[in-house]
Structure formats: C-alpha cells, structure tokens
Amino acid sequence: MSETCFWIMANEDRYENPDLLAKLALTFGSKKLAKKEEEELEEKKSIKKRIKELKVLDPKIAQNLSIFLGSFRIPYQEIKRMVLEVDEEKLTEPMIQNLVKHLPEQEQLNALVRFKNEYPSLSEPEQFGVVMSGVKRLRPRLNAILFKLQFEEQVNNIRPDIMAVNAACEEIRKSKSFSKLLELVLLMGNYMNSGSRNAQSYGFDLSSLCKLKDTKSSDQKKTLLHFLAEVSEERFPDVLKFVDDWQHVDKASRVSAENLEKNLKQMERQLLQLEKDLETFPPTEDMHDKFVTKLSSFSKQAREQYQKLVIMHNNMSTFYQNLVEFYVIDSKKTSAEELFTDMSNFRSMFMQAVKENVKRREAEEKQRRVKIAKEKAEREKLERQQKKKQRLLEMNTESDETGVMDSLLEALQSGAAFRDRRKRAPRPKENLKAPLERSRSRQNINFSSTRAPVAKELNYESEPHSSTARSRAAGKREAHIGPSALEKETEPAGCTPKEDNDVEALLARLRAL
C-alpha cells in the first residue's frame, strides 16, 4: 500500500462509541469473545499500527518481506543461526532464493541498526532487518550458500549432456551399418540422377537423409525411404543395425551446445566470486559463524568438478569437429543440435518405414489370400452348378425312358399296339352280329398279349379254331353277301405276320429296358 492510499489515511477510531459497539455485539455476536480472541484482535490492531509506522523500509519491500516471513514462520534468531552456520539440513534452495529476492539493501539494514533499542515498537519486517543486520556481508553470504545448494544439480545437468554428445559423435562416426546405408543411398541417388548435373556425386549432406520420404514412387504407394528400408531388410540386413548402434543420438539431439557453454561460464563466474569473497571475507569472532570454513572446502571441490567438466566439454568439441570433418559437414551452417536432431529424426523415420513395410506386406498377403479364397469359392460354385446340371440331364433321360416304358405298357394293355390302322368299309346293319364276335375274339387276343410268353404261345395255337368258326360264319353269309363282300370281311380277322413282328419287337425292347 502506498502512503497516499485511502486505507492509510482512514481514521475509523473517531467513530468509536461504547454504546455503538455494545449494541453491535449484542445484535450480531453469538457469544462473548474469549480472552484469547481478544488478545489476537489486539495483536492484529497492533500489527496494523506497526505497519503504518515503518521507520526505514519501503512499504512494498516491507509487505513482500512480511509475506516471506509469514510463509516460513521461523523465529528471526533461528534464521540468523542457520545462515551463520550454513545449516544445509534446514536451509533450502527456495528459502534462500526468496530471502535473496526480498532482502532489503545493505544501506537499509545498516540504517535499521539505529533502531535496535526500539525493537519492540518496530514492524515485523524491520525487526527481521534489525536481527539480520548483525550478519556481516549478508547478501554475498546468501549468494554463496545458494550456489553451494545448486552446484550439485548444475553438475548433474551438465555432465550427462556432454557425455551424450560425445557418445553420439562416436556412434555416428564408427557405425559400419550406417556407413553401408550411406553408400546405398549414394548409389540410388546417382542412379536416379543419371543424366543430370547431380549424377556421379561423391557424397551428400547428411541432412538430405530426412528428405528421402519426400520422393514418392510412380504409383504413390511408397517413398524412397520405404524402398531403402525394404532393400535393406531383404538384401542388406546389416544396415538395419545402425538403429541399435545409435543409443545416445536421441538424447544428444536435445542438448544445446550454446546452453552448455553458457552454464559453464556462469559456473565459472560463481566460482570466481566465491573464491574472491573467501579471500576478502573479514575475520569474525562469532563462534557460530562457519561460513569461511564450510565454503572454503566446498570451493576446492567445486573447482575440481568444474575443471573436469571443462575437459569433457573440450573433448566434446573435438569429437564433434572430427565428426563434421569425417562427413564433410559445414559446422558454420549446421550446429551440433541441428545435426543430431536430423540424425534422430532419420532414425525414427527409418524405423517407422520398416514397420509400415511390414504392415503393407501383411495387407498384401491378406489380399492375396482373400483373392485365392474367392477364386476357389467361384470354382467350387461353378463345379456345383455343373454337377447340378448333369444330374438334371440324367433325371430327364431317366424320365424319358420311364415315359417310353409307360407308353409301351399302356399300348399293350389297351391293345392299341395290335390294331389295324387301315380304314375299314362300313358294315351293313344286317351283319352286326359277325363284327361283334370278331371284336370279342380280338379283345381276347389283346388281353392275352399282355401275359407271359407261355400264354402268348397258347393264344397262337387257338387261333386256327377261331379261324374255323369265323370260316363257318362266313360260309353262311356267302349266300347272302356274295364272294366280293366275303373277301372284305375276312381280311381283318386274326393277326397278320406284320403284327406278329411288331409284338416281338415291343417285347424285345421291354426286356432290354
């Protein structure tokens, strides 16, 4: 709050009236305030008054410092002891960071020393300032403690990054499978570029490997990267091993050489500042002040760790320089981060292309099986249809033969097979008796013809008798009819030789069926 805000200028005490306050308590109070609550209320009022009565500190600085002190709730003397003794068990990195951030300037701390005798009447932030003003060179001391607390984390962040880059440089340069892959790509590139200005090239930029996916086949179904993966898998399986050889390339792609160098320089500056502070630190008579003792030993260890990191970083630069010279890479145009990012991306794309080739082959095999199964089903369906047609033809043939037999049997039973199909002359009315006799004898012949062959022979033997009877009847009619009429009437009596032959043929056909 600024000094000109409303709440600083407000004076609510002028409205204070015992009757008013009593009525307010009676109306809204659920119970009488306890003694402890009254004390807390009085303490809040006193804090409010103290904040208003800042002696040295700026209101904003005092407010931020008050928030910091309220978040930790540690006695001021205990904080002073922890700083003097460099108590790493209780001192934490966030605590030191906030303290450095909100700590008043040294001039303000020196000014607060004058109010040491008025300590009870000071606000909390100024009371804390009075206590901490007794610590010599407080801000440099806090910065040194913070550096000590952060140093191990800084080393653990820098060392793995340097090791990852060094390992990645060696993996890319010494991988024989990757060398074979580059030769294979160079061969395909020269073949595809034959007849152009890029034909018969001696090499290519490694960043071009990521562009293999942009060259598509004529059927647009796969890329040059898929083709490379397929050829490597079928004919040059050793090429696939480069994926396993590059164990640190992905991690190296996330390392920024610029940030590494920046962090190392910052570490060096902090070390130099610590060493300078230790050299110029004034002697102290306080038995609790262990800053020089603890920080001196830390400074030596930190210097050793830093020197190792510097050596590793120099080796990293050497390995990277050897790598770019080995593959003729322009280090001015391509940084280490860009190179390892390209290699990591190519490794991922190559692995993905291998997986996609496997899926494509599985899909093609599935389609081939479906096609074979479909053709087989069509053949079986056609065979079933042909068999069905054949059975229908056989059934029709059997049906025709059965129909012939039924017709023959019906003809034999009805006597139609023995009838003379020649037209007969109309008979006179007075001779109706003779045709009736002949009709009966013919019915006997037809009936006997359907029997077994033995009965047929018996019928043939009885025919002369029937002929004799018919001759007698004819003799009686000769006197009335005359010779010409007699010849016409006697012709159809009995079976002619032609009719016998027809019967024999029909019986022979029946036996054959």
Summary of the structure (lengths in Angstrom):
residues: 513
radius of gyration: 63.0
end to end distance: 128.8
largest distance: 191.6
contacts: 1309
relative contact order: 0.06
helix: 78%
strand: 0%
